[in-house]
Amino acid sequence: MTAPVRVLVCDDQELIRAGFATIIDAQPDMEIVGECGDGRAAVDLALRLRPDVVVMDIRMPVLDGIEATRLLAGARVPVPVKVLVVTTFNLDEYVYEALRAGASGFLLKDAPPAQLLHGIRTVATGAALLAPEVTRQLVGRYAARIRPAEGGPHGGALTPRELEVLRLMAEGLSNSEIAAALVISQETVKTYVSRILTKLDLRDRVQAVVYAYRRGLVT
């Protein structure tokens, strides 16, 4: 029998935290290993308990979710913890920064329970969760902040087709939508995505989207 996905829930609103914990603990393939209400406690608990996934709010006391995510999953963390940010997108100005800090994905707090559970399972497998519709909102809202890195566009390591797939990913298309646009199979798309991540030394799809915008490959 496969071990359950161990989840730590961190949110400063007790009702939301309790609601998430109830939903998650009711699943036969998941278990709650801890709950907390601020970012510092999230870091301390995560380092001690080593959960498979941390469900992290952004706006919290003591230490906000962005800094907590950076300490748990940032580029300099030797053994990163997977973080799923769950936030009120329309009110939160820091989603982009959370992704840069190392979050494996994010969901909206008003997402249905099934979407939350799917998100946890997805992140637990090592994949990124970046819903296409949310990607479009993210890009639309934060495009002005995502300035190309010095040196301009850089994608020389990629083939023309891989660049095409990367641009479509950055525009928020799902694998099935990319497959339809390029008239190829979804399995072929998955292969391209894997190659792109490997060639550019990126951890996941979230980082690929940020990379594409910072490098000016998409505007």
C-alpha positions in Angstrom: 0.0 0.0 0.0 1.3 3.4 -0.9 2.1 5.7 2.0 -0.3 8.7 2.3 0.8 12.2 1.2 1.8 14.0 4.4 0.5 17.6 4.4 1.2 20.6 6.6 -1.4 23.4 6.5 -0.4 26.9 7.2 -3.0 29.7 7.3 -3.6 32.5 9.8 -7.4 32.1 9.5 -8.4 29.3 11.8 -11.6 28.5 10.0 -9.9 28.1 6.7 -7.1 26.1 8.2 -9.6 23.8 9.9 -11.6 23.5 6.7 -8.5 22.5 4.7 -7.4 20.0 7.3 -10.8 18.4 7.5 -11.0 18.0 3.7 -7.5 16.7 3.4 -7.6 14.3 6.4 -10.8 12.7 5.0 -8.8 11.4 2.0 -7.5 7.8 2.2 -4.3 8.8 0.4 -3.5 11.9 2.6 -2.9 12.8 6.2 -2.4 16.0 8.1 0.8 16.1 10.0 0.5 19.6 11.4 -1.2 23.0 11.3 0.0 26.5 12.1 -0.9 30.1 11.7 2.2 32.0 10.8 5.2 31.6 8.4 7.8 31.1 11.1 5.9 28.2 12.6 5.5 26.8 9.1 9.2 26.8 8.5 10.0 25.3 11.9 7.3 22.6 11.6 8.2 21.7 8.0 11.9 21.3 8.8 11.0 19.1 11.8 8.2 17.1 10.3 9.4 17.0 6.6 5.9 16.9 5.1 5.4 15.9 1.4 3.5 19.2 0.8 3.0 22.4 2.6 -0.2 24.2 1.9 0.8 27.8 2.4 -1.1 31.1 2.7 0.8 34.3 1.8 -0.4 37.0 4.1 0.5 35.9 7.6 2.0 37.3 10.8 5.5 36.9 12.1 6.8 35.7 8.7 4.8 36.0 5.5 4.3 33.0 3.2 6.7 34.3 0.5 9.7 34.4 2.9 8.6 31.1 4.4 8.4 29.6 1.0 11.9 30.9 0.1 13.3 29.4 3.3 11.7 26.0 2.5 11.9 25.8 -1.3 14.2 28.5 -2.5 17.1 28.0 -5.0 19.7 27.7 -2.2 17.8 25.2 -0.1 19.7 21.8 -0.4 16.6 19.6 0.3 13.6 21.8 -0.7 10.1 21.1 0.6 7.2 21.2 -1.9 5.0 24.3 -1.3 1.5 24.8 -2.7 0.4 28.4 -2.2 -3.3 28.8 -1.7 -4.3 32.5 -1.9 -6.9 35.1 -2.6 -5.5 36.0 -6.0 -7.6 39.2 -6.6 -6.4 40.7 -3.3 -2.9 39.4 -3.3 -0.1 41.3 -5.0 2.6 38.8 -4.3 1.7 35.6 -6.2 4.5 36.1 -8.7 7.1 36.6 -5.9 5.8 33.4 -4.2 6.5 31.5 -7.4 9.9 33.0 -7.7 10.5 32.1 -4.1 10.2 28.4 -5.0 6.5 27.5 -4.7 5.5 24.5 -6.9 2.2 26.1 -7.8 -0.8 28.0 -6.5 -4.5 27.8 -6.2 -7.3 30.3 -5.3 -8.8 30.0 -1.9 -12.3 29.7 -3.5 -11.3 26.7 -5.6 -13.5 23.7 -5.0 -12.2 21.0 -2.6 -11.6 18.6 -5.5 -9.2 21.1 -7.0 -7.3 21.6 -3.8 -6.9 17.8 -3.4 -5.8 17.5 -7.1 -3.3 20.3 -6.4 -1.8 18.6 -3.4 -1.5 15.3 -5.3 0.1 17.0 -8.3 2.7 18.9 -6.3 3.4 15.8 -4.2 4.5 13.9 -7.3 7.0 16.6 -8.1 5.0 18.2 -10.9 4.0 21.9 -10.9 0.5 23.1 -10.6 -0.1 26.2 -12.7 -3.7 26.2 -14.0 -3.9 27.7 -17.5 -6.7 30.1 -16.5 -4.7 31.3 -13.5 -1.5 31.6 -15.6 -3.3 34.0 -17.9 -4.4 36.1 -14.9 -0.9 36.0 -13.5 0.7 37.1 -16.7 -2.0 39.8 -17.4 -1.5 41.3 -14.0 2.2 41.0 -13.5 3.6 41.2 -17.0 5.0 44.7 -16.3 7.0 43.4 -13.4 8.5 40.4 -15.3 11.2 42.4 -17.1 13.6 40.5 -19.4 16.9 39.6 -17.8 20.0 41.3 -19.0 21.2 40.1 -22.3 17.8 39.9 -23.8 16.1 36.7 -25.1 18.0 33.5 -24.6 16.8 30.2 -25.7 19.8 29.0 -27.8 19.8 25.6 -26.0 16.3 24.9 -27.4 15.3 23.7 -30.8 12.7 25.9 -32.7 9.9 23.4 -31.8 10.9 23.5 -28.1 10.9 27.3 -28.1 7.4 27.1 -29.6 6.2 24.8 -26.9 7.8 27.1 -24.2 6.1 30.1 -25.6 2.7 28.3 -25.6 3.3 27.2 -22.0 4.1 30.8 -21.0 0.8 31.9 -22.6 -1.0 29.6 -20.2 -1.9 26.7 -22.5 -2.3 23.3 -21.0 -0.6 20.2 -22.5 -3.8 19.3 -24.4 -4.2 22.8 -25.8 -0.6 22.8 -26.9 -1.1 19.4 -28.5 -4.1 20.7 -30.4 -2.3 23.9 -31.5 0.7 22.1 -32.8 -1.2 19.0 -34.1 0.9 16.6 -32.0 0.1 14.1 -29.3 -0.1 15.0 -25.6 2.7 12.5 -24.9 4.9 14.4 -27.4 4.1 17.6 -25.6 5.1 16.0 -22.3 8.4 14.9 -23.9 9.1 18.5 -25.1 8.3 20.0 -21.7 10.6 17.5 -20.0 13.4 18.4 -22.5 12.9 22.1 -22.0 13.1 21.8 -18.2 16.3 19.7 -18.5 18.0 21.9 -21.0 17.3 25.1 -19.1 17.9 23.5 -15.7 14.5 24.5 -14.5 12.6 22.6 -11.7 9.1 22.8 -13.1 6.5 24.4 -15.3 6.2 27.4 -13.1 9.8 28.2 -13.4 9.6 27.7 -17.2 6.8 30.4 -17.4 8.8 32.8 -15.3 11.9 32.1 -17.4 10.1 32.7 -20.7 9.0 36.2 -19.6 12.2 37.2 -17.9 14.1 36.3 -21.0 11.8 38.2 -23.3 10.7 35.1 -25.2 7.1 36.1 -24.6 5.7 39.6 -24.2 
